[in-house]
Amino acid sequence: MSNHSAGGQIGTAIRTLRRFWPFAVPDRKLLIYGGALAILAAGIAIFIWHPVAGNSIQILTGWNRVVFCAASIAIVFGFYKHGFGLGRIFAFPLTQLGLATYGVYLLHPLVWQAFSQLFGLLHVQSTPAAMIGTTT
């Protein structure tokens, strides 16, 4: 009988797996890219072929919400792990667009609240059309 503790045995098992892992997976990069593409394809397939019926509220509530959230996460994760390259022609303008619009995304609740209060002081009804018309 050995006197190894459970922690020591787990450490030995992990060290053994680390030694044999490179031989078990012939090309790790290929495995990651293939897995990322499979996850991406699964997420897109769920959006295309998941059967839903009803109005816009029924489609996005209940189990459908869970399914579509999981599909969205799968698509984002697939793109993230694969690391698709867009090239400089697309990457630079999209990066600049993202940087420019992120501030708008962060500030829009404050601007909406300020205009709602301004409309209240002016005794004007605050409708979405009025808010969009005055803030664009």
C-alpha atoms as a printed R data frame, in Angstrom:
    type eleno elety resid chain resno       x      y       z
1   ATOM     1    CA   MET     A     1   0.000  0.000   0.000
2   ATOM     2    CA   SER     A     2   1.282  3.439  -0.811
3   ATOM     3    CA   ASN     A     3   1.090  6.395   1.487
4   ATOM     4    CA   HIS     A     4   0.220  8.914  -1.229
5   ATOM     5    CA   SER     A     5  -2.525 11.390  -0.417
6   ATOM     6    CA   ALA     A     6  -5.399 12.026  -2.825
7   ATOM     7    CA   GLY     A     7  -3.816 15.334  -3.853
8   ATOM     8    CA   GLY     A     8  -0.520 13.613  -4.625
9   ATOM     9    CA   GLN     A     9  -2.259 10.972  -6.722
10  ATOM    10    CA   ILE     A    10  -4.165 13.619  -8.676
11  ATOM    11    CA   GLY     A    11  -0.911 15.508  -9.283
12  ATOM    12    CA   THR     A    12   0.737 12.319 -10.573
13  ATOM    13    CA   ALA     A    13  -2.202 11.680 -12.914
14  ATOM    14    CA   ILE     A    14  -2.059 15.246 -14.272
15  ATOM    15    CA   ARG     A    15   1.691 15.035 -14.887
16  ATOM    16    CA   THR     A    16   1.187 11.731 -16.721
17  ATOM    17    CA   LEU     A    17  -1.539 13.216 -18.928
18  ATOM    18    CA   ARG     A    18   0.666 16.214 -19.726
19  ATOM    19    CA   ARG     A    19   3.391 13.879 -20.938
20  ATOM    20    CA   PHE     A    20   1.119 11.887 -23.254
21  ATOM    21    CA   TRP     A    21  -1.214 14.676 -24.480
22  ATOM    22    CA   PRO     A    22   0.974 15.765 -27.455
23  ATOM    23    CA   PHE     A    23   0.973 12.192 -28.763
24  ATOM    24    CA   ALA     A    24  -2.800 11.760 -28.365
25  ATOM    25    CA   VAL     A    25  -3.630 14.804 -30.506
26  ATOM    26    CA   PRO     A    26  -1.606 14.833 -33.729
27  ATOM    27    CA   ASP     A    27  -2.232 18.470 -34.673
28  ATOM    28    CA   ARG     A    28  -3.658 20.552 -31.856
29  ATOM    29    CA   LYS     A    29  -4.185 23.634 -34.045
30  ATOM    30    CA   LEU     A    30  -6.204 21.605 -36.529
31  ATOM    31    CA   LEU     A    31  -8.288 20.184 -33.682
32  ATOM    32    CA   ILE     A    32  -9.042 23.677 -32.337
33  ATOM    33    CA   TYR     A    33  -9.974 25.064 -35.764
34  ATOM    34    CA   GLY     A    34 -12.086 22.020 -36.598
35  ATOM    35    CA   GLY     A    35 -13.850 22.199 -33.246
36  ATOM    36    CA   ALA     A    36 -14.444 25.921 -33.654
37  ATOM    37    CA   LEU     A    37 -15.948 25.399 -37.108
38  ATOM    38    CA   ALA     A    38 -18.164 22.576 -35.802
39  ATOM    39    CA   ILE     A    39 -19.431 24.758 -32.936
40  ATOM    40    CA   LEU     A    40 -20.014 27.653 -35.332
41  ATOM    41    CA   ALA     A    41 -21.897 25.426 -37.766
42  ATOM    42    CA   ALA     A    42 -24.012 23.972 -34.963
43  ATOM    43    CA   GLY     A    43 -24.996 27.451 -33.760
44  ATOM    44    CA   ILE     A    44 -25.972 28.565 -37.251
45  ATOM    45    CA   ALA     A    45 -27.866 25.313 -37.873
46  ATOM    46    CA   ILE     A    46 -29.891 25.833 -34.701
47  ATOM    47    CA   PHE     A    47 -30.957 29.279 -35.899
48  ATOM    48    CA   ILE     A    48 -31.921 27.905 -39.299
49  ATOM    49    CA   TRP     A    49 -33.679 24.663 -38.376
50  ATOM    50    CA   HIS     A    50 -34.989 25.066 -34.803
51  ATOM    51    CA   PRO     A    51 -38.785 24.871 -35.125
52  ATOM    52    CA   VAL     A    52 -40.630 27.838 -33.634
53  ATOM    53    CA   ALA     A    53 -44.147 29.141 -34.046
54  ATOM    54    CA   GLY     A    54 -46.154 32.064 -32.776
55  ATOM    55    CA   ASN     A    55 -45.772 35.798 -32.562
56  ATOM    56    CA   SER     A    56 -42.551 37.635 -31.748
57  ATOM    57    CA   ILE     A    57 -43.108 37.342 -27.991
58  ATOM    58    CA   GLN     A    58 -43.755 33.586 -28.034
59  ATOM    59    CA   ILE     A    59 -40.732 32.950 -30.256
60  ATOM    60    CA   LEU     A    60 -38.306 34.554 -27.776
61  ATOM    61    CA   THR     A    61 -39.656 33.262 -24.467
62  ATOM    62    CA   GLY     A    62 -39.572 29.954 -22.646
63  ATOM    63    CA   TRP     A    63 -37.291 27.203 -23.948
64  ATOM    64    CA   ASN     A    64 -36.830 28.981 -27.263
65  ATOM    65    CA   ARG     A    65 -34.991 31.734 -25.407
66  ATOM    66    CA   VAL     A    66 -32.592 29.195 -23.893
67  ATOM    67    CA   VAL     A    67 -32.035 27.509 -27.264
68  ATOM    68    CA   PHE     A    68 -31.372 30.792 -29.095
69  ATOM    69    CA   CYS     A    69 -29.085 32.065 -26.318
70  ATOM    70    CA   ALA     A    70 -27.069 28.841 -26.503
71  ATOM    71    CA   ALA     A    71 -26.901 29.133 -30.306
72  ATOM    72    CA   SER     A    72 -25.726 32.747 -30.034
73  ATOM    73    CA   ILE     A    73 -23.050 31.785 -27.528
74  ATOM    74    CA   ALA     A    74 -21.932 28.937 -29.806
75  ATOM    75    CA   ILE     A    75 -21.620 31.290 -32.789
76  ATOM    76    CA   VAL     A    76 -19.615 33.885 -30.851
77  ATOM    77    CA   PHE     A    77 -17.389 31.195 -29.317
78  ATOM    78    CA   GLY     A    78 -16.833 29.572 -32.716
79  ATOM    79    CA   PHE     A    79 -15.722 32.863 -34.265
80  ATOM    80    CA   TYR     A    80 -13.553 33.652 -31.241
81  ATOM    81    CA   LYS     A    81 -11.731 30.309 -31.150
82  ATOM    82    CA   HIS     A    82 -11.233 30.086 -34.906
83  ATOM    83    CA   GLY     A    83  -9.780 33.576 -35.222
84  ATOM    84    CA   PHE     A    84 -10.985 34.394 -38.729
85  ATOM    85    CA   GLY     A    85  -8.808 37.025 -40.375
86  ATOM    86    CA   LEU     A    86 -10.601 39.767 -42.282
87  ATOM    87    CA   GLY     A    87  -7.541 41.422 -43.731
88  ATOM    88    CA   ARG     A    88  -6.563 45.050 -43.323
89  ATOM    89    CA   ILE     A    89  -9.154 46.285 -45.831
90  ATOM    90    CA   PHE     A    90 -12.028 45.226 -43.548
91  ATOM    91    CA   ALA     A    91 -10.371 45.050 -40.141
92  ATOM    92    CA   PHE     A    92  -9.258 48.678 -39.847
93  ATOM    93    CA   PRO     A    93 -12.599 50.331 -40.823
94  ATOM    94    CA   LEU     A    94 -14.585 47.915 -38.649
95  ATOM    95    CA   THR     A    95 -12.270 48.549 -35.698
96  ATOM    96    CA   GLN     A    96 -12.668 52.310 -36.095
97  ATOM    97    CA   LEU     A    97 -16.451 51.955 -36.396
98  ATOM    98    CA   GLY     A    98 -16.506 49.882 -33.223
99  ATOM    99    CA   LEU     A    99 -14.411 52.430 -31.337
100 ATOM   100    CA   ALA     A   100 -16.594 55.307 -32.533
101 ATOM   101    CA   THR     A   101 -19.925 53.681 -31.698
102 ATOM   102    CA   TYR     A   102 -18.991 52.201 -28.325
103 ATOM   103    CA   GLY     A   103 -19.221 55.617 -26.664
104 ATOM   104    CA   VAL     A   104 -22.689 56.119 -28.149
105 ATOM   105    CA   TYR     A   105 -23.713 52.733 -26.779
106 ATOM   106    CA   LEU     A   106 -22.497 53.684 -23.304
107 ATOM   107    CA   LEU     A   107 -24.033 57.179 -23.301
108 ATOM   108    CA   HIS     A   108 -27.415 56.537 -24.901
109 ATOM   109    CA   PRO     A   109 -29.244 55.802 -21.603
110 ATOM   110    CA   LEU     A   110 -28.002 59.108 -20.163
111 ATOM   111    CA   VAL     A   111 -29.004 61.075 -23.259
112 ATOM   112    CA   TRP     A   112 -32.416 59.368 -23.325
113 ATOM   113    CA   GLN     A   113 -32.993 60.207 -19.649
114 ATOM   114    CA   ALA     A   114 -31.897 63.833 -20.122
115 ATOM   115    CA   PHE     A   115 -34.228 64.346 -23.076
116 ATOM   116    CA   SER     A   116 -37.090 62.665 -21.187
117 ATOM   117    CA   GLN     A   117 -36.638 65.154 -18.346
118 ATOM   118    CA   LEU     A   118 -36.346 68.042 -20.820
119 ATOM   119    CA   PHE     A   119 -39.588 66.983 -22.505
120 ATOM   120    CA   GLY     A   120 -41.223 66.770 -19.082
121 ATOM   121    CA   LEU     A   121 -40.172 70.347 -18.267
122 ATOM   122    CA   LEU     A   122 -41.490 71.539 -21.625
123 ATOM   123    CA   HIS     A   123 -44.734 69.559 -21.152
124 ATOM   124    CA   VAL     A   124 -44.154 67.658 -24.395
125 ATOM   125    CA   GLN     A   125 -45.104 64.013 -24.652
126 ATOM   126    CA   SER     A   126 -41.984 61.822 -24.721
127 ATOM   127    CA   THR     A   127 -42.622 59.295 -27.488
128 ATOM   128    CA   PRO     A   128 -39.929 57.140 -29.060
129 ATOM   129    CA   ALA     A   129 -40.383 58.942 -32.404
130 ATOM   130    CA   ALA     A   130 -39.908 62.342 -30.726
131 ATOM   131    CA   MET     A   131 -36.837 61.103 -28.856
132 ATOM   132    CA   ILE     A   132 -35.216 59.662 -31.978
133 ATOM   133    CA   GLY     A   133 -36.089 62.761 -33.995
134 ATOM   134    CA   THR     A   134 -34.504 65.153 -31.501
135 ATOM   135    CA   THR     A   135 -31.379 63.130 -30.776
136 ATOM   136    CA   THR     A   136 -30.293 62.301 -34.340
